[in-house]
Amino acid sequence: MNNLQEQLQSLKNQENTYQKEHKTFEEQLELLKQRDLIISNPQYVLTKLQHINYYRLSAYFLPFQYPKNLENKNKFLPDTTFENIIKLYYFDTELRKIIFEAIEVIEIYLRTQIAYHHAKSYDAFGYLDISTLRTNKQTEFDELHKDILKEKERSKEVFIRHFKNKYNTTDLPIWTVVEIISFGSLSKLFMLLQEKEQNEVISSMGEINKVVFFKWFKALSSVRNACAHHSRLWNKTLGVSFEVPRKHESFKELSDSKNKIFFALTVIEYILTCIGEDELEFKAKIKSLIKKYPEVDIEKMGFIKNWENNPIWRDK
């Protein structure tokens, strides 16, 4: 290491004020005890700590601890057990799996619709020419094609090598492109489509217009990424809010929760119904999950009072 590198490293070390040290699993267990968590089966807790990173699990401590502005902020509330925490953790885990499965169905549907309607108008390689898209969005067009190039280089799919070898080109037809780009890049492609194609893609979405749907698209992409990275959804404030459709009464009463997971669940259920994927039984799975964990505070997820009477959630 040269002098300049040593100086830079020294500066970094000076700036870093993080003081917490590594703790063994046994020490993590003792720390929970010191913070007044009721532990009836230490071996069970130790096993869970070995399987679930303490930092990940600590996100589920918060509703069971004193407020952060108090001196005893790290202490657990009276009568709090480790089982209370692990149940909330497993509720969130099951919720993510249900959501991820449902978004996968929606994602594949949208990939299919976008490729189909764009190719119908401009054939296999129309997307390469900005004149087939929104010509006033050159920056977005360039960003999309950077994403496509990156995905082509990273992808190990056999069909990409096959296409290059057989047709002597690295350009892929639109119906292949939509299968390799991320959900976020797919939302960019939807934004760049001509208005006619956008309307065709969402023609089954009832009263939802293209502007609202594009914002839903981006928000669902954020939720999907949270699921893919096993991030907490319960009581999460979403980084990308959903849009409230002005003409749809079922969503208006949810306007205060547009950045909460309940709004996302409602959008997912609405879309699945619109595209005819009722057999996924998303609504029933969510209701069953909530009944399985009655101790979970669903208001923290943005659930409204009498939510089951909302037309989208009401049993047919």
C-alpha positions as CSV (number, residue, x, y, z in Angstrom):
1,M,0.0,0.0,0.0
2,N,1.5,3.4,-1.0
3,N,1.4,6.6,1.1
4,L,-1.7,8.0,-0.7
5,Q,-3.6,4.8,-0.1
6,E,-2.6,4.7,3.5
7,Q,-3.7,8.3,4.0
8,L,-7.1,7.6,2.4
9,Q,-7.6,4.5,4.5
10,S,-6.7,6.5,7.6
11,L,-9.3,9.2,6.7
12,K,-11.9,6.5,6.2
13,N,-11.1,5.0,9.6
14,Q,-11.4,8.4,11.2
15,E,-14.8,9.0,9.6
16,N,-16.2,5.6,10.6
17,T,-17.7,5.9,14.1
18,Y,-19.3,2.4,14.2
19,Q,-18.4,0.8,17.4
20,K,-20.4,-2.5,17.6
21,E,-18.4,-5.6,17.8
22,H,-19.1,-9.1,16.5
23,K,-21.2,-11.2,18.8
24,T,-21.4,-15.0,18.9
25,F,-24.8,-16.6,18.7
26,E,-24.7,-17.3,22.4
27,E,-23.9,-13.6,23.1
28,Q,-26.8,-12.6,20.9
29,L,-29.0,-14.8,23.0
30,E,-27.8,-13.3,26.2
31,L,-28.3,-9.8,24.8
32,L,-32.0,-10.6,24.2
33,K,-32.3,-11.8,27.8
34,Q,-30.7,-8.6,29.1
35,R,-33.3,-6.7,27.1
36,D,-36.1,-8.5,29.0
37,L,-37.3,-10.7,26.2
38,I,-39.0,-13.8,27.6
39,I,-37.1,-16.9,26.4
40,S,-38.7,-20.2,27.5
41,N,-36.6,-22.4,25.2
42,P,-33.0,-21.1,24.8
43,Q,-31.9,-23.9,22.5
44,Y,-34.8,-23.0,20.1
45,V,-33.9,-19.3,20.1
46,L,-30.2,-20.2,19.6
47,T,-31.1,-22.3,16.6
48,K,-33.2,-19.5,15.1
49,L,-30.3,-17.0,15.6
50,Q,-28.0,-19.4,13.7
51,H,-30.5,-19.5,10.8
52,I,-31.7,-15.9,10.7
53,N,-29.3,-13.0,10.9
54,Y,-29.8,-11.1,14.1
55,Y,-29.9,-7.8,12.1
56,R,-32.6,-9.1,9.9
57,L,-34.6,-10.4,12.9
58,S,-34.2,-7.1,14.7
59,A,-36.5,-5.3,12.3
60,Y,-39.3,-7.3,13.9
61,F,-38.3,-6.3,17.4
62,L,-39.6,-2.7,17.0
63,P,-43.3,-3.2,17.7
64,F,-42.4,-5.1,20.9
65,Q,-40.0,-2.6,22.3
66,Y,-40.3,0.8,24.0
67,P,-40.3,3.9,21.8
68,K,-36.8,5.0,20.5
69,N,-37.1,8.3,22.3
70,L,-37.1,6.7,25.7
71,E,-34.2,5.7,27.8
72,N,-35.2,2.0,27.8
73,K,-35.6,2.1,24.0
74,N,-33.9,-1.3,23.5
75,K,-35.9,-3.1,26.2
76,F,-38.8,-5.3,25.3
77,L,-42.3,-4.5,26.5
78,P,-43.6,-6.6,29.4
79,D,-44.7,-10.2,28.6
80,T,-43.0,-10.1,25.2
81,T,-41.8,-13.6,24.2
82,F,-39.4,-14.7,21.4
83,E,-42.4,-16.5,19.9
84,N,-44.2,-13.2,19.4
85,I,-41.2,-12.0,17.3
86,I,-40.8,-15.2,15.3
87,K,-44.5,-15.4,14.5
88,L,-44.3,-11.9,13.0
89,Y,-41.2,-12.9,11.1
90,Y,-42.9,-15.9,9.6
91,F,-46.1,-14.0,8.8
92,D,-43.9,-11.6,6.8
93,T,-42.1,-14.5,5.1
94,E,-45.3,-16.1,4.0
95,L,-46.7,-12.8,2.9
96,R,-43.7,-12.2,0.6
97,K,-44.1,-15.7,-1.0
98,I,-47.8,-15.1,-1.8
99,I,-47.0,-11.6,-3.2
100,F,-44.0,-12.8,-5.2
101,E,-46.0,-15.6,-6.8
102,A,-48.8,-13.2,-7.8
103,I,-46.5,-10.5,-9.2
104,E,-44.8,-13.2,-11.2
105,V,-48.1,-14.0,-12.9
106,I,-48.7,-10.3,-13.6
107,E,-45.1,-9.8,-14.8
108,I,-45.3,-12.6,-17.3
109,Y,-48.7,-11.3,-18.6
110,L,-47.2,-7.8,-19.1
111,R,-44.1,-9.2,-20.8
112,T,-46.4,-11.1,-23.2
113,Q,-48.7,-8.2,-23.9
114,I,-45.9,-5.6,-24.5
115,A,-44.0,-7.9,-26.9
116,Y,-47.2,-8.9,-28.7
117,H,-48.6,-5.5,-29.3
118,H,-45.3,-3.8,-30.2
119,A,-44.4,-6.6,-32.6
120,K,-47.8,-6.4,-34.2
121,S,-47.2,-2.8,-35.1
122,Y,-43.5,-2.7,-35.8
123,D,-42.3,-6.4,-36.2
124,A,-39.5,-8.0,-34.3
125,F,-36.9,-5.2,-34.2
126,G,-39.1,-2.1,-34.1
127,Y,-38.0,-1.3,-30.5
128,L,-34.5,-0.5,-31.8
129,D,-35.8,2.6,-33.6
130,I,-37.0,5.5,-31.5
131,S,-39.4,6.5,-34.2
132,T,-41.5,3.5,-33.3
133,L,-41.6,4.8,-29.7
134,R,-42.1,8.2,-28.0
135,T,-39.6,10.3,-29.9
136,N,-39.6,13.0,-27.1
137,K,-38.0,10.6,-24.7
138,Q,-34.5,10.1,-26.1
139,T,-32.9,10.0,-22.7
140,E,-35.3,7.2,-21.5
141,F,-34.8,5.4,-24.8
142,D,-31.0,5.4,-24.4
143,E,-31.3,4.3,-20.7
144,L,-33.5,1.4,-21.8
145,H,-31.1,0.2,-24.4
146,K,-28.2,0.4,-22.0
147,D,-30.3,-1.9,-19.7
148,I,-31.0,-4.3,-22.6
149,L,-27.3,-4.4,-23.5
150,K,-26.3,-5.1,-19.9
151,E,-28.8,-7.9,-19.6
152,K,-27.7,-9.5,-22.9
153,E,-24.1,-9.5,-21.7
154,R,-25.0,-10.9,-18.3
155,S,-27.5,-13.4,-19.4
156,K,-26.4,-17.0,-19.7
157,E,-29.6,-18.1,-21.6
158,V,-28.9,-20.6,-24.3
159,F,-31.3,-19.0,-26.7
160,I,-29.2,-15.8,-26.8
161,R,-26.1,-17.7,-28.0
162,H,-28.2,-19.7,-30.4
163,F,-29.7,-16.6,-31.9
164,K,-26.3,-15.0,-32.3
165,N,-24.8,-18.1,-33.9
166,K,-27.7,-18.8,-36.2
167,Y,-28.6,-15.3,-37.4
168,N,-25.2,-13.5,-37.0
169,T,-26.6,-10.7,-34.9
170,T,-26.5,-9.6,-31.3
171,D,-29.9,-7.8,-31.7
172,L,-32.8,-9.8,-30.3
173,P,-36.4,-9.7,-31.3
174,I,-38.8,-7.9,-28.9
175,W,-40.3,-11.2,-27.7
176,T,-36.9,-12.3,-26.6
177,V,-35.9,-9.0,-25.1
178,V,-38.9,-8.9,-22.8
179,E,-37.8,-12.2,-21.3
180,I,-34.3,-11.0,-20.2
181,I,-34.9,-7.5,-19.0
182,S,-35.8,-6.7,-15.4
183,F,-39.3,-5.8,-14.3
184,G,-38.1,-2.2,-13.8
185,S,-36.7,-2.1,-17.4
186,L,-40.0,-3.5,-18.6
187,S,-41.8,-0.6,-17.0
188,K,-39.5,1.8,-18.9
189,L,-40.3,0.0,-22.1
190,F,-44.1,0.4,-21.4
191,M,-43.6,4.1,-20.8
192,L,-41.9,4.4,-24.2
193,L,-44.6,2.7,-26.1
194,Q,-46.9,4.7,-28.3
195,E,-50.2,5.6,-26.6
196,K,-52.1,3.1,-28.8
197,E,-50.0,0.2,-27.8
198,Q,-50.1,1.2,-24.1
199,N,-53.9,1.2,-24.2
200,E,-53.8,-2.2,-25.9
201,V,-51.5,-3.6,-23.2
202,I,-53.9,-2.5,-20.4
203,S,-57.1,-3.0,-22.3
204,S,-58.3,-5.5,-19.8
205,M,-57.7,-3.2,-16.8
206,G,-61.1,-1.6,-16.7
207,E,-61.2,2.0,-15.6
208,I,-57.4,2.2,-15.1
209,N,-55.7,4.6,-17.5
210,K,-52.2,4.3,-18.8
211,V,-50.8,7.1,-16.5
212,V,-52.1,5.4,-13.4
213,F,-51.0,2.0,-14.6
214,F,-47.5,3.2,-15.3
215,K,-47.2,4.4,-11.7
216,W,-48.6,1.0,-10.5
217,F,-46.0,-0.7,-12.7
218,K,-43.2,1.2,-11.1
219,A,-44.6,0.6,-7.6
220,L,-45.1,-3.1,-8.2
221,S,-41.5,-3.4,-9.4
222,S,-40.4,-2.0,-6.1
223,V,-42.5,-4.4,-4.2
224,R,-41.3,-7.3,-6.3
225,N,-37.7,-6.3,-5.6
226,A,-38.4,-6.2,-1.9
227,C,-39.8,-9.8,-2.1
228,A,-36.8,-11.0,-4.2
229,H,-34.4,-9.7,-1.6
230,H,-36.4,-11.1,1.4
231,S,-37.0,-7.6,2.7
232,R,-39.6,-6.8,5.4
233,L,-43.0,-5.9,4.0
234,W,-45.0,-5.7,7.3
235,N,-45.4,-2.1,8.4
236,K,-43.1,-1.0,5.5
237,T,-43.5,2.4,4.0
238,L,-43.0,1.8,0.3
239,G,-40.3,3.9,-1.5
240,V,-42.5,4.2,-4.5
241,S,-46.2,5.1,-3.8
242,F,-49.1,3.8,-5.8
243,E,-51.4,6.1,-7.7
244,V,-55.1,6.4,-6.6
245,P,-57.4,6.2,-9.6
246,R,-59.8,9.2,-9.6
247,K,-62.7,7.3,-11.0
248,H,-62.5,4.1,-9.1
249,E,-64.4,4.2,-5.8
250,S,-62.8,1.0,-4.5
251,F,-59.4,2.6,-4.4
252,K,-60.5,6.1,-3.1
253,E,-61.0,4.8,0.4
254,L,-57.4,3.5,0.4
255,S,-55.9,6.9,-0.5
256,D,-54.2,7.2,2.9
257,S,-52.4,3.9,2.5
258,K,-51.0,4.4,-1.1
259,N,-47.5,3.8,0.2
260,K,-48.4,0.8,2.3
261,I,-48.5,-2.9,1.4
262,F,-52.3,-3.1,1.6
263,F,-52.6,-0.8,-1.4
264,A,-50.2,-3.1,-3.2
265,L,-52.2,-6.2,-2.3
266,T,-55.4,-4.4,-3.6
267,V,-53.7,-3.5,-6.9
268,I,-52.5,-7.1,-7.3
269,E,-55.9,-8.6,-6.6
270,Y,-57.5,-6.1,-9.0
271,I,-55.1,-6.9,-11.8
272,L,-55.4,-10.6,-11.3
273,T,-59.2,-10.4,-11.5
274,C,-59.0,-8.2,-14.6
275,I,-56.7,-10.6,-16.5
276,G,-58.7,-13.7,-15.5
277,E,-56.2,-15.2,-13.1
278,D,-58.7,-15.8,-10.3
279,E,-57.6,-19.4,-10.0
280,L,-54.5,-18.2,-8.3
281,E,-56.8,-17.5,-5.3
282,F,-54.7,-14.6,-4.2
283,K,-57.6,-13.0,-2.2
284,A,-58.3,-16.3,-0.3
285,K,-54.6,-16.8,0.5
286,I,-54.3,-13.3,2.0
287,K,-57.4,-13.8,4.1
288,S,-56.2,-17.2,5.2
289,L,-52.8,-15.8,6.2
290,I,-54.3,-13.1,8.3
291,K,-56.5,-15.6,10.1
292,K,-53.5,-17.8,10.7
293,Y,-51.7,-14.9,12.5
294,P,-54.5,-13.0,14.3
295,E,-52.0,-11.3,16.6
296,V,-50.4,-9.4,13.7
297,D,-51.4,-5.7,13.6
298,I,-52.6,-5.4,10.0
299,E,-53.4,-1.7,10.4
300,K,-49.6,-1.1,10.3
301,M,-49.7,-2.5,6.8
302,G,-52.3,0.1,5.8
303,F,-55.4,-2.1,6.1
304,I,-58.5,0.0,6.4
305,K,-61.4,-0.8,8.8
306,N,-63.9,-3.2,7.3
307,W,-61.5,-3.9,4.5
308,E,-63.2,-7.1,3.6
309,N,-66.3,-5.1,2.6
310,N,-64.3,-3.3,0.0
311,P,-65.6,-4.4,-3.5
312,I,-62.2,-5.7,-4.5
313,W,-61.9,-7.8,-1.3
314,R,-65.5,-8.8,-0.9
315,D,-66.1,-12.5,-1.6
316,K,-68.2,-13.0,-4.7
